[in-house]
């Protein structure tokens, strides 16, 4: 996957995570979000299952401070 495609894919994942955060009152755990992404067949940009570390690192590379930072931007 080329860099432009990776960025689009990561943005799609961030949109899915933000929808999950809007439904919840509190910020869910990384394990819960990874389970949600894997259950909905959203893989990482290289095709692997999501882990807590890979999700955190992807959000960090995209400019967010993890799930908590993403939640604060949505508010």
The 8 nearest C-alpha neighbors of each residue, nearest first, counted from 0:
[[1, 4, 5, 2, 45, 44, 3, 8],
 [2, 0, 4, 3, 5, 6, 44, 7],
 [1, 3, 5, 4, 6, 0, 7, 44],
 [4, 2, 6, 5, 1, 7, 0, 8],
 [3, 5, 7, 1, 2, 6, 0, 8],
 [6, 4, 2, 8, 3, 7, 44, 9],
 [5, 7, 9, 3, 8, 4, 10, 2],
 [8, 6, 10, 4, 5, 9, 11, 3],
 [7, 9, 5, 11, 10, 6, 4, 12],
 [10, 8, 12, 6, 11, 7, 5, 13],
 [9, 11, 13, 7, 12, 8, 6, 14],
 [10, 12, 8, 14, 9, 13, 7, 15],
 [11, 13, 9, 15, 10, 14, 16, 8],
 [14, 12, 10, 16, 15, 11, 17, 9],
 [13, 15, 17, 11, 12, 16, 10, 18],
 [16, 14, 12, 18, 13, 17, 11, 19],
 [17, 15, 19, 13, 18, 14, 12, 20],
 [16, 18, 20, 14, 19, 15, 13, 21],
 [19, 17, 21, 15, 16, 20, 14, 22],
 [18, 20, 16, 17, 22, 21, 15, 23],
 [21, 19, 17, 23, 18, 22, 16, 26],
 [20, 22, 18, 19, 23, 17, 24, 73],
 [23, 21, 19, 20, 18, 24, 17, 25],
 [24, 22, 20, 21, 25, 19, 26, 27],
 [23, 25, 22, 26, 21, 20, 27, 19],
 [26, 24, 23, 27, 20, 70, 22, 21],
 [25, 27, 20, 67, 28, 24, 23, 66],
 [28, 26, 25, 31, 29, 32, 20, 23],
 [29, 27, 31, 30, 32, 26, 66, 33],
 [28, 30, 32, 51, 31, 33, 27, 54],
 [29, 31, 33, 28, 32, 51, 34, 50],
 [32, 30, 34, 28, 29, 33, 35, 27],
 [31, 33, 35, 29, 34, 30, 36, 28],
 [34, 32, 36, 30, 35, 49, 31, 50],
 [33, 35, 31, 37, 32, 36, 38, 30],
 [36, 34, 32, 38, 33, 37, 31, 39],
 [37, 35, 33, 39, 41, 38, 34, 32],
 [36, 38, 40, 34, 39, 35, 41, 33],
 [37, 39, 35, 36, 40, 34, 41, 33],
 [38, 40, 36, 37, 41, 35, 34, 42],
 [41, 39, 37, 38, 42, 36, 48, 35],
 [42, 40, 36, 39, 37, 43, 12, 38],
 [43, 41, 46, 48, 47, 40, 49, 44],
 [42, 44, 46, 47, 45, 49, 48, 41],
 [43, 45, 46, 5, 42, 8, 9, 0],
 [44, 46, 43, 47, 0, 42, 5, 48],
 [47, 45, 43, 42, 44, 48, 41, 49],
 [48, 46, 43, 42, 45, 49, 44, 50],
 [49, 47, 42, 37, 43, 50, 46, 41],
 [50, 48, 33, 43, 53, 42, 54, 37],
 [49, 51, 53, 52, 33, 54, 48, 30],
 [52, 50, 29, 54, 53, 30, 55, 33],
 [51, 53, 55, 50, 54, 56, 49, 29],
 [52, 54, 56, 50, 55, 51, 57, 49],
 [55, 53, 57, 51, 52, 56, 50, 58],
 [54, 56, 52, 58, 53, 57, 65, 59],
 [55, 57, 59, 53, 58, 54, 52, 60],
 [58, 56, 60, 54, 59, 55, 53, 61],
 [59, 57, 61, 55, 63, 56, 60, 65],
 [58, 60, 56, 63, 62, 61, 57, 64],
 [61, 59, 57, 62, 58, 56, 63, 55],
 [62, 60, 58, 59, 63, 57, 9, 10],
 [61, 63, 59, 60, 58, 64, 57, 65],
 [64, 62, 59, 58, 65, 68, 61, 69],
 [65, 63, 68, 59, 67, 66, 62, 69],
 [64, 66, 68, 67, 63, 55, 58, 59],
 [67, 65, 69, 68, 70, 64, 26, 29],
 [66, 68, 70, 69, 65, 71, 26, 64],
 [69, 67, 64, 71, 70, 65, 66, 63],
 [70, 68, 66, 72, 67, 71, 63, 65],
 [69, 71, 67, 73, 68, 72, 66, 74],
 [70, 72, 68, 74, 69, 73, 67, 66],
 [73, 71, 69, 70, 74, 68, 63, 67],
 [72, 74, 70, 71, 69, 17, 21, 20],
 [73, 71, 72, 70, 21, 69, 20, 68]]
